[in-house]
């Protein structure tokens, strides 16, 4: 069982306890935060504040062992100053999310934010997104590098034809078609099988390894 797109405002002690206690629930949470600056969160009509988010993240990581946290942020929302963006960037640097996505605010007719003052020029939005994702890529590479030389459990999703055969899988910390993958070169396995893989290479998002145990 994998919990995706769980709103941070809906967590309580009972839910956290269930996630932490039931082995069939993956130690993986998708927690879309959107931003961390209180002014921007209020303009987005998000019912949470920075201090609550920090407390929740610390509690989740403390209570749920081997937790993978995924989140999503938006840059360039109307009224986002340079200081607001730097606050968001520093938050990401400090909390080092295992999985993270980001996108630019898109001005769409019929939405409340369409008429908001202080619209951000597209050039600045793109510059912020690039800086943001370069920061996260560095964090992700460091996190993935911790697996080098270690054995991980992988679920096989695909076997590619060719010589040598290559298997594509994922860990418990990866949602299919969203997060990274594990590339396994050589060896025999099949789709749907859990195997042990020794990691031989790590990139920003993906791992490469070889079968250690079937």
C-alpha positions in Angstrom: 0.0 0.0 0.0 1.5 3.3 -1.1 0.0 6.7 0.1 0.1 9.3 -2.6 -0.8 13.0 -2.6 -1.7 13.1 1.1 -2.5 16.7 2.2 -0.3 17.8 5.1 -3.3 19.3 6.9 -5.0 15.9 7.2 -2.4 14.1 9.3 -3.1 13.2 12.9 -1.6 10.9 15.6 -3.9 8.0 14.6 -2.9 8.1 10.9 0.8 8.4 11.7 0.5 5.4 14.1 -1.2 3.3 11.4 1.4 4.1 8.8 4.3 3.4 11.3 2.7 0.1 12.5 1.4 -1.7 9.5 4.1 -3.5 7.5 2.0 -3.6 4.3 2.1 0.2 4.1 5.2 1.4 2.4 7.5 3.8 4.3 6.8 6.3 1.6 4.7 9.4 1.8 3.8 11.9 -0.9 3.3 15.2 0.9 2.6 18.1 -1.5 3.7 21.2 0.3 3.6 23.8 -2.6 5.6 26.4 -0.7 7.0 27.2 2.8 6.7 30.9 3.1 3.6 31.8 5.2 2.6 34.8 3.1 2.7 32.6 -0.1 0.9 29.7 1.6 -1.9 32.1 2.6 -2.2 33.5 -0.9 -2.4 29.9 -2.2 -5.2 29.3 0.3 -3.3 26.5 1.9 -4.5 25.8 5.5 -1.1 25.2 7.0 1.8 27.3 8.1 5.6 26.9 8.1 5.9 25.9 11.7 3.2 23.3 11.4 4.9 21.8 8.3 8.3 21.6 10.0 6.8 20.0 13.1 4.9 17.4 10.9 8.0 16.5 8.9 10.1 16.0 12.0 7.4 13.9 13.6 7.0 11.7 10.5 10.7 11.1 10.2 10.9 10.4 13.9 8.0 7.9 14.0 8.2 6.1 10.7 11.4 4.1 10.2 13.3 4.3 6.8 10.8 6.9 5.6 11.0 8.2 2.0 9.4 11.7 1.8 8.2 13.0 -1.6 6.9 16.5 -2.0 6.0 19.0 -4.7 6.7 22.8 -4.8 5.6 25.6 -7.0 7.8 28.6 -7.8 6.8 31.9 -9.2 3.5 32.3 -7.5 2.2 35.9 -7.7 3.9 37.9 -5.0 6.8 35.6 -4.5 9.8 37.9 -3.8 13.4 36.9 -4.1 13.5 36.6 -0.3 10.5 34.2 -0.4 12.1 32.1 -3.0 15.4 31.9 -1.1 13.4 30.9 2.0 11.9 28.0 0.0 15.3 27.0 -1.3 16.9 27.0 2.1 14.1 24.9 3.4 14.8 22.3 0.8 18.5 22.4 1.5 17.8 21.9 5.2 15.2 19.1 5.0 16.7 17.2 2.1 13.7 15.5 0.7 14.4 12.0 -0.8 12.0 12.7 -3.7 10.9 16.1 -5.0 9.2 17.7 -8.0 8.7 21.3 -8.8 6.8 23.4 -11.4 6.2 26.9 -12.4 3.0 28.8 -11.5 0.8 28.9 -14.6 -1.6 31.8 -14.9 -5.0 30.3 -15.9 -8.2 32.3 -16.6 -11.0 31.5 -14.2 -8.7 30.9 -11.2 -8.4 33.3 -8.3 -4.7 33.7 -8.8 -5.2 34.9 -12.4 -6.1 38.3 -11.2 -3.6 38.5 -8.3 -1.2 41.5 -8.4 2.6 41.1 -8.5 2.6 38.5 -11.3 6.1 37.1 -11.8 7.7 37.4 -15.3 8.2 34.1 -17.0 11.9 34.7 -17.3 12.3 34.9 -13.6 10.0 31.9 -13.0 12.2 29.8 -15.3 15.4 31.0 -13.6 14.0 30.1 -10.2 12.8 26.7 -11.3 16.3 25.9 -12.8 18.1 27.0 -9.6 15.6 25.0 -7.5 16.0 21.8 -9.4 19.8 22.0 -9.6 19.8 22.3 -5.8 17.5 19.2 -5.5 19.6 17.2 -8.0 22.6 17.7 -5.9 20.7 16.6 -2.8 19.3 13.6 -4.6 22.7 12.5 -5.9 24.1 12.6 -2.3 21.2 10.6 -1.0 21.5 8.0 -3.7 25.2 7.7 -3.2 24.6 6.4 0.3 23.4 3.1 -1.4 26.8 2.6 -3.2 28.1 -0.9 -2.4 25.0 -1.8 -0.4 22.3 -4.3 -0.9 18.8 -3.1 -1.6 15.4 -4.9 -2.3 14.0 -4.2 -5.7 10.7 -5.1 -7.4 11.2 -6.0 -11.1 8.9 -4.0 -13.4 10.4 -4.7 -16.8 12.9 -7.0 -18.7 14.5 -5.5 -21.7 15.6 -7.7 -24.6 19.2 -7.8 -25.8 22.5 -9.1 -24.6 23.2 -8.8 -21.8 19.6 -8.5 -20.6 18.7 -5.5 -18.5 16.0 -5.5 -15.9 14.3 -2.4 -14.7 12.9 -2.2 -11.1 12.3 0.1 -8.2 12.7 0.2 -4.5 10.0 0.8 -1.8 11.0 4.4 -2.0 10.0 4.8 -5.7 6.6 5.2 -7.2 6.3 3.8 -10.8 6.5 6.4 -13.6 7.1 9.2 -11.1 10.3 8.5 -9.1 13.6 6.9 -10.1 14.4 3.4 -11.1 17.0 0.7 -10.6 18.8 -0.7 -13.6 20.1 -4.3 -13.2 22.6 -5.6 -15.7 22.9 -9.3 -16.3 21.6 -12.2 -14.2 18.2 -13.9 -14.5 15.0 -12.6 -13.0 11.4 -12.0 -14.0 8.7 -9.3 -13.8 6.9 -9.1 -10.4 9.8 -10.7 -8.5 11.5 -9.1 -5.5 15.2 -9.5 -5.6 18.3 -8.3 -3.7 20.6 -6.0 -5.7 24.0 -4.7 -4.9 24.3 -1.0 -6.0 27.3 -0.3 -8.3 26.4 3.2 -9.5 24.3 6.1 -8.4 23.0 9.2 -10.3 20.7 12.0 -9.4 17.6 9.9 -9.8 18.5 6.3 -10.7 20.6 3.4 -9.4 22.5 0.7 -11.2 23.3 -2.6 -9.7 23.8 -6.3 -10.1 21.8 -9.2 -8.7 23.2 -10.4 -5.4 20.4 -12.8 -4.4 17.4 -14.2 -6.2 
